[in-house]
Amino acid sequence: MILLYTLIGITASMISALPLGASNIVVIYTTIKQNLKLAMKVAFAEGVAEVLI
C-alpha cells in the first residue's frame, strides 16, 4: 500500500510540475474541441518551432 501511495504521489507531482505555456494550452484546447489527430499535428508543428527558435 505504501508503494502505491508513493507512486501516486510521484506521478501527481510530476504532472503538476509541468509548466503550461501557450503552446501546451493550444494543444489541450485543440484536443478538447477538435480531435486527437489534429492535436498531434499541432503539437508536432509547435515542437519543430520550439527547436528552430
MOPAC internal coordinates of N, CA, C and O (Angstrom, degrees):
PM7 1SCF
backbone

  N    0.0000 0     0.00 0     0.00 0    0    0    0
  C    1.4357 1     0.00 0     0.00 0    1    0    0
  C    1.5269 1   110.67 1     0.00 0    2    1    0
  O    1.2310 1   120.68 1   141.41 1    3    2    1
  N    1.3318 1   116.30 1   -38.59 1    3    2    1
  C    1.4622 1   119.84 1   179.62 1    5    3    2
  C    1.5252 1   110.05 1   -63.92 1    6    5    3
  O    1.2310 1   120.35 1   140.72 1    7    6    5
  N    1.3257 1   116.94 1   -39.28 1    7    6    5
  C    1.4658 1   120.75 1   178.79 1    9    7    6
  C    1.5228 1   111.05 1   -63.01 1   10    9    7
  O    1.2310 1   120.01 1   139.66 1   11   10    9
  N    1.3169 1   117.59 1   -40.34 1   11   10    9
  C    1.4625 1   121.60 1   178.35 1   13   11   10
  C    1.5233 1   110.82 1   -62.37 1   14   13   11
  O    1.2310 1   120.52 1   133.31 1   15   14   13
  N    1.3299 1   116.60 1   -46.69 1   15   14   13
  C    1.4661 1   120.12 1   179.11 1   17   15   14
  C    1.5256 1   111.29 1   -64.01 1   18   17   15
  O    1.2310 1   120.40 1   143.59 1   19   18   17
  N    1.3114 1   116.85 1   -36.41 1   19   18   17
  C    1.4637 1   120.58 1   177.93 1   21   19   18
  C    1.5179 1   110.81 1   -64.82 1   22   21   19
  O    1.2310 1   120.20 1   134.51 1   23   22   21
  N    1.3200 1   117.23 1   -45.49 1   23   22   21
  C    1.4660 1   120.77 1   179.37 1   25   23   22
  C    1.5264 1   111.60 1   -64.63 1   26   25   23
  O    1.2310 1   120.16 1   139.98 1   27   26   25
  N    1.3137 1   117.30 1   -40.02 1   27   26   25
  C    1.4676 1   120.65 1   177.12 1   29   27   26
  C    1.5267 1   110.06 1   -63.47 1   30   29   27
  O    1.2310 1   119.97 1   137.92 1   31   30   29
  N    1.3153 1   117.65 1   -42.08 1   31   30   29
  C    1.4583 1   121.63 1   179.23 1   33   31   30
  C    1.5172 1   112.64 1   -65.02 1   34   33   31
  O    1.2310 1   120.37 1   137.30 1   35   34   33
  N    1.3208 1   116.90 1   -42.70 1   35   34   33
  C    1.4659 1   120.63 1   178.35 1   37   35   34
  C    1.5190 1   110.56 1   -64.69 1   38   37   35
  O    1.2310 1   120.24 1   135.70 1   39   38   37
  N    1.3212 1   117.14 1   -44.30 1   39   38   37
  C    1.4638 1   120.84 1   179.44 1   41   39   38
  C    1.5235 1   111.28 1   -63.23 1   42   41   39
  O    1.2310 1   120.08 1   135.45 1   43   42   41
  N    1.3081 1   117.45 1   -44.55 1   43   42   41
  C    1.4655 1   120.84 1   179.81 1   45   43   42
  C    1.5239 1   111.48 1   -63.87 1   46   45   43
  O    1.2310 1   120.08 1   140.89 1   47   46   45
  N    1.3172 1   117.45 1   -39.11 1   47   46   45
  C    1.4609 1   119.59 1  -179.72 1   49   47   46
  C    1.5199 1   111.58 1   -70.49 1   50   49   47
  O    1.2310 1   119.94 1   144.69 1   51   50   49
  N    1.3211 1   117.73 1   -35.31 1   51   50   49
  C    1.4637 1   120.39 1   177.67 1   53   51   50
  C    1.5270 1   110.90 1   -67.34 1   54   53   51
  O    1.2310 1   120.28 1   138.61 1   55   54   53
  N    1.3204 1   117.06 1   -41.39 1   55   54   53
  C    1.4661 1   120.55 1   179.59 1   57   55   54
  C    1.5253 1   110.71 1   -67.10 1   58   57   55
  O    1.2310 1   120.28 1   138.31 1   59   58   57
  N    1.3160 1   117.07 1   -41.69 1   59   58   57
  C    1.4667 1   119.40 1  -178.09 1   61   59   58
  C    1.5209 1   112.58 1   -74.00 1   62   61   59
  O    1.2310 1   119.58 1   163.02 1   63   62   61
  N    1.3216 1   118.40 1   -16.98 1   63   62   61
  C    1.4646 1   121.27 1  -179.67 1   65   63   62
  C    1.5218 1   112.36 1   -84.88 1   66   65   63
  O    1.2310 1   119.77 1   169.31 1   67   66   65
  N    1.3268 1   118.04 1   -10.69 1   67   66   65
  C    1.4569 1   120.28 1  -179.82 1   69   67   66
  C    1.5251 1   110.30 1   -70.50 1   70   69   67
  O    1.2310 1   120.44 1   -52.77 1   71   70   69
  N    1.3248 1   116.77 1   127.23 1   71   70   69
  C    1.4675 1   118.10 1   178.96 1   73   71   70
  C    1.5273 1   110.99 1   -76.29 1   74   73   71
  O    1.2310 1   120.28 1   -43.16 1   75   74   73
  N    1.3158 1   117.07 1   136.84 1   75   74   73
  C    1.4538 1   121.31 1   177.76 1   77   75   74
  C    1.5209 1   108.84 1   -95.81 1   78   77   75
  O    1.2310 1   120.89 1   -78.48 1   79   78   77
  N    1.3131 1   115.90 1   101.52 1   79   78   77
  C    1.4549 1   120.83 1   175.71 1   81   79   78
  C    1.5149 1   110.03 1   -92.48 1   82   81   79
  O    1.2310 1   121.43 1     0.67 1   83   82   81
  N    1.3099 1   114.87 1  -179.33 1   83   82   81
  C    1.4674 1   119.74 1  -179.19 1   85   83   82
  C    1.5218 1   111.31 1   -62.61 1   86   85   83
  O    1.2310 1   120.22 1   140.23 1   87   86   85
  N    1.3299 1   117.18 1   -39.77 1   87   86   85
  C    1.4635 1   119.70 1  -178.82 1   89   87   86
  C    1.5261 1   111.22 1   -67.12 1   90   89   87
  O    1.2310 1   119.97 1   141.18 1   91   90   89
  N    1.3263 1   117.67 1   -38.82 1   91   90   89
  C    1.4645 1   120.28 1   178.46 1   93   91   90
  C    1.5205 1   111.49 1   -65.36 1   94   93   91
  O    1.2310 1   120.67 1   140.90 1   95   94   93
  N    1.3119 1   116.33 1   -39.10 1   95   94   93
  C    1.4624 1   120.13 1   179.45 1   97   95   94
  C    1.5217 1   110.77 1   -66.49 1   98   97   95
  O    1.2310 1   120.07 1   142.36 1   99   98   97
  N    1.3410 1   117.48 1   -37.64 1   99   98   97
  C    1.4661 1   120.76 1   177.58 1  101   99   98
  C    1.5251 1   110.43 1   -63.75 1  102  101   99
  O    1.2310 1   120.08 1   138.35 1  103  102  101
  N    1.3209 1   117.45 1   -41.65 1  103  102  101
  C    1.4672 1   120.61 1   179.14 1  105  103  102
  C    1.5292 1   110.36 1   -65.10 1  106  105  103
  O    1.2310 1   119.86 1   136.22 1  107  106  105
  N    1.3143 1   117.87 1   -43.78 1  107  106  105
  C    1.4665 1   121.05 1   178.24 1  109  107  106
  C    1.5221 1   110.57 1   -62.35 1  110  109  107
  O    1.2310 1   120.39 1   134.62 1  111  110  109
  N    1.3218 1   116.86 1   -45.38 1  111  110  109
  C    1.4630 1   121.35 1   179.64 1  113  111  110
  C    1.5324 1   111.02 1   -61.90 1  114  113  111
  O    1.2310 1   120.43 1   136.72 1  115  114  113
  N    1.3433 1   116.78 1   -43.28 1  115  114  113
  C    1.4679 1   120.72 1   179.46 1  117  115  114
  C    1.5199 1   110.80 1   -64.21 1  118  117  115
  O    1.2310 1   120.32 1   140.44 1  119  118  117
  N    1.3231 1   116.99 1   -39.56 1  119  118  117
  C    1.4619 1   120.24 1   178.52 1  121  119  118
  C    1.5252 1   111.01 1   -62.69 1  122  121  119
  O    1.2310 1   120.46 1   138.35 1  123  122  121
  N    1.3221 1   116.73 1   -41.65 1  123  122  121
  C    1.4658 1   120.31 1  -178.17 1  125  123  122
  C    1.5240 1   111.33 1   -71.48 1  126  125  123
  O    1.2310 1   120.03 1   133.97 1  127  126  125
  N    1.3320 1   117.55 1   -46.03 1  127  126  125
  C    1.4645 1   121.44 1  -173.13 1  129  127  126
  C    1.5263 1   113.47 1   -84.21 1  130  129  127
  O    1.2310 1   119.62 1   147.04 1  131  130  129
  N    1.3201 1   118.34 1   -32.96 1  131  130  129
  C    1.4710 1   121.07 1  -176.93 1  133  131  130
  C    1.5290 1   109.47 1  -107.66 1  134  133  131
  O    1.2310 1   120.96 1    72.06 1  135  134  133
  N    1.3312 1   115.78 1  -107.94 1  135  134  133
  C    1.4578 1   120.36 1   178.18 1  137  135  134
  C    1.5247 1   109.61 1  -152.63 1  138  137  135
  O    1.2310 1   120.76 1    -8.26 1  139  138  137
  N    1.3241 1   116.15 1   171.74 1  139  138  137
  C    1.4548 1   121.11 1  -175.72 1  141  139  138
  C    1.5231 1   111.87 1   -67.98 1  142  141  139
  O    1.2310 1   119.98 1   144.79 1  143  142  141
  N    1.3265 1   117.65 1   -35.21 1  143  142  141
  C    1.4663 1   120.90 1  -178.51 1  145  143  142
  C    1.5285 1   110.73 1   -62.36 1  146  145  143
  O    1.2310 1   120.12 1   134.22 1  147  146  145
  N    1.3124 1   117.38 1   -45.78 1  147  146  145
  C    1.4625 1   120.89 1   178.34 1  149  147  146
  C    1.5291 1   110.74 1   -67.01 1  150  149  147
  O    1.2310 1   120.38 1   142.20 1  151  150  149
  N    1.3191 1   116.88 1   -37.80 1  151  150  149
  C    1.4645 1   120.32 1   178.53 1  153  151  150
  C    1.5225 1   111.28 1   -64.08 1  154  153  151
  O    1.2310 1   120.02 1   143.50 1  155  154  153
  N    1.3282 1   117.58 1   -36.50 1  155  154  153
  C    1.4642 1   120.49 1   177.43 1  157  155  154
  C    1.5227 1   111.12 1   -66.17 1  158  157  155
  O    1.2310 1   120.38 1   143.08 1  159  158  157
  N    1.3295 1   116.87 1   -36.92 1  159  158  157
  C    1.4641 1   120.20 1   176.43 1  161  159  158
  C    1.5235 1   110.72 1   -64.57 1  162  161  159
  O    1.2310 1   120.73 1   136.66 1  163  162  161
  N    1.3205 1   116.22 1   -43.34 1  163  162  161
  C    1.4692 1   120.86 1   178.48 1  165  163  162
  C    1.5279 1   110.04 1   -63.71 1  166  165  163
  O    1.2310 1   120.18 1   136.89 1  167  166  165
  N    1.3208 1   117.26 1   -43.11 1  167  166  165
  C    1.4626 1   121.23 1  -179.85 1  169  167  166
  C    1.5212 1   111.10 1   -63.29 1  170  169  167
  O    1.2310 1   120.16 1   139.17 1  171  170  169
  N    1.3226 1   117.30 1   -40.83 1  171  170  169
  C    1.4633 1   120.77 1   178.75 1  173  171  170
  C    1.5208 1   110.63 1   -65.00 1  174  173  171
  O    1.2310 1   120.41 1   134.95 1  175  174  173
  N    1.3301 1   116.82 1   -45.05 1  175  174  173
  C    1.4652 1   120.47 1   179.75 1  177  175  174
  C    1.5247 1   111.19 1   -63.16 1  178  177  175
  O    1.2310 1   120.13 1   139.09 1  179  178  177
  N    1.3065 1   117.35 1   -40.91 1  179  178  177
  C    1.4593 1   120.22 1   179.00 1  181  179  178
  C    1.5222 1   111.56 1   -70.66 1  182  181  179
  O    1.2310 1   120.21 1   147.52 1  183  182  181
  N    1.3154 1   117.21 1   -32.48 1  183  182  181
  C    1.4645 1   120.26 1   175.69 1  185  183  182
  C    1.5129 1   111.69 1   -65.16 1  186  185  183
  O    1.2310 1   120.71 1   137.04 1  187  186  185
  N    1.3279 1   116.25 1   -42.96 1  187  186  185
  C    1.4655 1   120.48 1   177.10 1  189  187  186
  C    1.5254 1   110.19 1   -63.63 1  190  189  187
  O    1.2310 1   120.37 1   137.98 1  191  190  189
  N    1.3238 1   116.89 1   -42.02 1  191  190  189
  C    1.4655 1   120.60 1   179.21 1  193  191  190
  C    1.5307 1   111.12 1   -63.12 1  194  193  191
  O    1.2310 1   119.85 1   140.97 1  195  194  193
  N    1.3156 1   117.90 1   -39.03 1  195  194  193
  C    1.4677 1   121.00 1   178.65 1  197  195  194
  C    1.5221 1   111.08 1   -64.47 1  198  197  195
  O    1.2310 1   120.55 1   140.81 1  199  198  197
  N    1.3236 1   116.56 1   -39.19 1  199  198  197
  C    1.4656 1   120.05 1  -179.88 1  201  199  198
  C    1.5220 1   110.59 1   -68.43 1  202  201  199
  O    1.2310 1   120.26 1   140.04 1  203  202  201
  N    1.3169 1   117.10 1   -39.96 1  203  202  201
  C    1.4619 1   120.74 1  -178.27 1  205  203  202
  C    1.5226 1   112.45 1   -72.56 1  206  205  203
  O    1.2310 1   120.36 1   149.64 1  207  206  205
  N    1.3046 1   116.91 1   -30.36 1  207  206  205
  C    1.4748 1   119.90 1  -178.58 1  209  207  206
  C    1.4725 1   107.73 1   -88.34 1  210  209  207
  O    1.2310 1   120.10 1   180.00 1  211  210  209

